[in-house]
Amino acid sequence: MTRKARQRMWLVIAGALCLVSGVTLFATLFRDNMVFFLTPSECRHRTFEKDQVLRIGGVVEKESVVHLREGEAPVVAFIVGDADARVRVHYRGLLPDLFREGQGIVAQGSFVDAPRVNPLPLFKASLVLAKHDETYRPPSALTPDASQKERLAKSMGGR
């Protein structure tokens, strides 16, 4: 093997090692920061440790939201479901503005009851996030002001 071929081979090996090291480092650093959620159906088929913190996501069932009050903090109980399973959720605190029945949510907390045993397990949430659709419409686009109405009238030929 010539000297140039040997140098090229070591350069390729060093580049491959750097690439593998970089990907491994990236995956290791971000593994703990990646946030996933489980659906109620997925929770049914898993076992969880006591007080294991996880996120569940689903749709808040219609007519399932009950507002309670324990001491100073408001407590809300509701049912989150998907096509095959349902989970009771208790949350102490203020809910997001987008929270409503029929809306998708993600709740972070832990199970009080085992989902594999109880058909309607209890999930004690410490955080509730409301999901929304991807279409953004600023408030000004929904209700045009006077200057927008004038520009629209001029663009239509002064009608």
N, C-alpha and C positions, 0 to 999 in steps of 0.2 A: 504494500500500500504506500502510495506516495505521501509526501509530507502535506501537500495541499488537501488531499482526500482525507487524511487523518484529522486535520484541523477542521474541515467541513463537518466530519462525523461528530467531533466533540462539540462543535457549535450547535448542531441539531439536537444532540443529547441535552446540552445545557438549556436550550430553548424549551424543549419538551418538559424538563424538570421545573423550569420557572413557570410554565403554563399550568402544570398539574399542581404545583405549590400554591399558585394564585387562586385557582378554582377551589382547592381544599380550604384555604384560608377564608375565602369569601363565604363558602357554604357554612363553615364552622361559626363565623362571626354572626351571620344573619339567621342561623337556625333558631336561636332563642327569641329573636325579634319578629319573626314571621308570625302573623296572627291568622289563625284559621278558626272556623266555627263548625260545629257538628249540627246536623239536623236532628230533630226528635227521633226519626227512624234509625239514624246511625247510633244514637245513644242507646237504643234498645239492645243492640248487639254487642255492646262493650261493657266492660267492668271498670269501675272507677274507684280509686282509693278514697278513703274518708277525707273530706275537706280538699279534694283535688280541684284546683281552679281551672275552669275551662269555659269556652263560649259555645252557646247554642244559638241557632238562628232559625227563624220560621215566621209564620204569619200569625198575628194576634187574631184569635177567633172572635167572631161577632158575638156580642152580648155576653162576653166572658170577663170584662173588666169590672172589678169591684174596688172602690176606694174605701180604705179603712183608715183609722187614725190610732196609732199607739203612742201615747205621750205627745211630744211636740212634732215629731216627724210623720209625714203622711206615708202610709203603706198602701201599695197597690198590688192586688192579686189579679192575675189574668192567665189565660191558657194560650200557649204557643203550639202550633201544629203544622204538620205538612200532610202529604197525601196519606201516610200510613200510621202516624203516631202523634201523640199529644203529650205536652208537659205543662204542669202547673208551675207558675212563676210567682214568687213573692219578692217585691222590691220595696225597700225603704228609701224614700227620697223623692226628689222632683223628677218627673219624666220629661223627656225632650219634647219640644213643641210639635214635632212631626209624628209623635206617637198617637196612634188611633187604631180602632178596630179595623181589621182587614188590611193593615199595613205590615210590611216586613220589618222585623227587628232582630237585633243581635243582643243577647244578654250574657254578661260575664258573671260567674259565681260558681257555686258547687251544688251537687245533688244532696238532698237530705234523705231521700228514699232511693233505693237502688232501681234504676230504670229497667233492669232485666226481670225484676220480681214484681214491681208495682205497675199495673196498667196505666196509671196516671201519676207518675212520680212528681215529687215536689223539688223544685230548683230554687235555691235562695240566691237571688241576684244582688251583686254589689254595684253593677253598672248596666245601664240599658241604653243602647244606641238604636235610633230609628233609621231605617234605610229609606232612601228616596229614589225616584227615577232619575235618569241621566239628563233629561231635558231641562235646561235652565232658561227661565224667562224672568228678566228683571221686572220689578214692579212697574217701571215706566212703560214697558212693552205691553203690559196688560191693560193699563188705563192711560191713553194718550193725553198729554197736556195740551194747552191752547196752541203753543207754537207748532207742535206736531200736527195738530188738526189743520192749521193754516198751510203748512208745507204739503200736506196730503191734498188739500183742496186746490192749491196751485198746480201740483203735479197732474191733477185730473182735469186741468183746463179751466180752473176757476168755477167749477160747478158747485 
